[in-house]
Amino acid sequence: MPDPLRFPAPPAGGPVRRGPLGPLADDLKALVPGLRAAEMLFPGILLLRGAAGNAAFRDAVAGVLVAVLGAEPGRVQVGAGCTLLCVAQGEWLVVLPSGREEVALRTLAAALEACEGAVLDVSDAHAVLDLSGPLVREVLAKGCPTDLHPRALPPGRCALTRLAGVGVVILALDGGALRLFVPASFARWVAAWLLDAAAEY
């Protein structure tokens, strides 16, 4: 039986569902050539909390996600169809393809009943932006206190930081690209800031 979709696809010819950026998603397509931005639409995102030193918690998570939890903030682990970002001590974002979050949530919640741990679906609370191009780190450095140089934030690492005054999670991808997890309520503010910060180029 296929996994249930969080939002069924609209009927042919029906309204197009937009992400949190709304019309600004189209504006971001017109950024300067050295910076490309694309909204990642409707990924599944779970917030997982627990003690990495608790063997029962680790085993419960591993049994569902087929991944060993990294206890160090900034560590990124890949599991069965998901990516786990350790954003703080005892706190992870579990990123899944759209539509998989409901099944993962139910399965994880059931596995965590016997140990100290909690999981929450926060998919709707985030906008996700993929940024790439040679200017990406230079532009973000204007509003981000974290060192974004590839030596400090190499591919496969993440950082909980602030961008333009907004708390975000930055995931470093291959090829110098960065993925931003932004609170949905601030998504348009961050997109407008990106457009303004890149204007001088």
C-alpha positions in Angstrom: 0.0 0.0 0.0 1.5 3.3 -1.0 2.4 5.9 1.7 -0.4 8.5 2.2 0.4 11.9 0.8 0.2 14.8 3.1 -1.5 16.9 0.4 -3.1 15.2 -2.6 -2.2 16.5 -6.0 -4.7 19.1 -7.3 -6.9 17.9 -10.2 -5.7 18.6 -13.7 -6.3 22.3 -14.5 -6.8 23.1 -10.8 -4.9 25.7 -8.8 -1.2 25.4 -8.5 -0.1 25.0 -4.9 2.8 27.3 -3.9 5.3 26.9 -1.1 5.8 29.4 1.7 7.7 31.8 -0.6 4.7 32.4 -2.8 5.4 34.7 -5.8 8.9 35.5 -4.4 9.9 32.0 -5.6 9.6 33.3 -9.2 11.6 36.4 -8.3 14.5 34.3 -7.0 14.8 32.7 -10.4 16.1 36.1 -11.7 19.0 36.3 -9.3 22.5 37.3 -10.6 24.2 34.5 -12.6 26.6 33.7 -9.7 23.8 32.8 -7.4 21.0 30.4 -8.1 18.1 29.7 -5.7 15.3 27.2 -5.9 12.5 26.4 -3.4 12.4 22.8 -2.4 8.7 22.2 -2.3 7.0 20.3 0.6 9.7 18.1 2.0 8.8 16.0 5.0 10.6 17.3 8.1 10.4 15.7 11.6 11.8 17.1 14.8 13.4 14.4 16.9 14.4 14.9 20.5 16.1 12.5 22.9 19.4 11.6 24.6 22.0 10.3 22.2 23.6 8.5 25.1 20.5 6.5 25.8 21.0 3.1 24.1 17.2 2.4 24.0 16.6 5.7 22.2 19.4 5.1 19.7 18.3 1.6 19.0 14.6 2.7 18.5 15.7 5.4 16.0 18.1 3.1 14.2 15.4 0.4 13.9 13.1 2.8 12.0 15.5 5.1 10.1 18.4 2.6 9.6 20.8 5.3 10.7 23.2 5.8 13.6 22.5 9.0 15.4 25.3 11.5 15.4 25.5 13.1 18.9 27.7 16.1 17.9 25.8 19.2 16.6 26.6 19.7 13.0 26.8 16.0 12.2 24.7 14.7 9.3 23.8 11.1 8.9 22.0 9.4 5.9 19.4 6.7 6.7 16.9 4.7 4.7 15.4 7.4 2.5 16.1 10.2 5.0 18.7 12.6 6.2 19.3 13.3 9.9 20.7 16.7 10.8 22.0 17.1 14.4 21.1 20.8 14.9 21.7 20.9 18.7 22.5 18.6 21.6 19.8 16.0 21.7 17.9 17.5 18.7 17.7 16.4 15.1 15.8 17.3 11.9 14.8 14.2 9.9 14.3 15.2 6.3 12.3 12.9 4.1 10.7 13.0 0.6 7.3 14.7 0.5 4.5 12.4 1.6 6.8 10.0 3.6 6.6 12.0 6.9 3.3 10.7 8.1 4.3 7.0 8.0 7.7 7.9 9.5 6.1 9.9 12.3 3.7 7.1 13.3 6.4 4.5 13.2 9.0 6.5 15.1 6.4 7.6 17.7 5.5 3.9 18.3 9.1 2.9 18.6 9.9 5.7 21.1 7.0 4.8 23.5 9.3 2.5 25.4 12.1 5.0 25.9 12.6 8.7 26.5 12.2 10.4 23.2 9.8 12.5 21.2 9.1 13.2 17.5 7.0 16.0 16.0 6.0 16.7 12.4 7.3 20.2 11.6 7.0 20.0 7.8 4.7 23.0 7.5 6.9 25.1 9.8 9.8 25.3 7.3 10.6 26.7 3.9 13.6 25.0 2.3 15.8 26.8 -0.2 18.6 25.3 -2.3 21.3 27.9 -3.1 24.2 27.3 -5.5 26.8 29.2 -7.6 30.1 30.8 -6.9 28.6 33.8 -5.0 26.5 31.8 -2.5 28.8 32.0 0.5 29.8 35.6 -0.2 26.2 36.7 -0.3 25.2 34.8 2.8 28.2 36.1 4.7 26.6 39.5 4.6 23.9 38.4 7.1 25.3 35.3 8.7 27.8 35.2 11.6 28.8 31.6 11.0 32.0 30.8 9.0 30.6 29.3 5.7 33.9 28.6 4.1 34.1 25.0 2.8 36.9 24.2 5.3 34.6 25.2 8.2 31.3 23.9 6.7 32.2 21.1 4.3 29.7 19.0 2.4 27.8 16.7 4.8 27.8 19.1 7.7 25.1 21.5 9.0 24.9 24.5 11.2 22.2 26.1 13.3 22.8 29.8 12.9 21.1 33.2 12.0 20.6 34.7 8.6 19.4 38.3 8.3 18.4 38.0 12.0 16.4 34.8 11.5 17.2 31.5 13.0 18.0 29.0 10.2 19.7 25.6 9.6 22.3 25.5 6.8 23.2 22.2 5.3 26.3 22.0 3.1 25.8 19.9 -0.1 28.2 18.7 -2.7 29.5 21.1 -5.3 29.5 24.1 -3.0 25.7 24.3 -2.7 23.9 25.1 0.5 20.4 24.2 1.7 18.6 26.6 4.0 15.8 25.5 6.4 13.9 28.7 7.2 10.9 29.2 9.5 8.0 29.4 7.2 6.7 32.6 8.8 10.0 34.3 7.9 10.5 32.7 4.4 9.5 35.8 2.4 11.6 38.1 4.6 14.7 35.9 4.0 13.9 35.7 0.2 13.6 39.5 0.0 16.9 39.8 1.9 18.6 37.5 -0.6 17.4 39.5 -3.5 18.6 42.7 -1.9 22.0 41.3 -0.7 22.7 40.0 -4.3 21.7 43.2 -6.0 25.2 44.7 -6.0 26.5 41.9 -8.1 
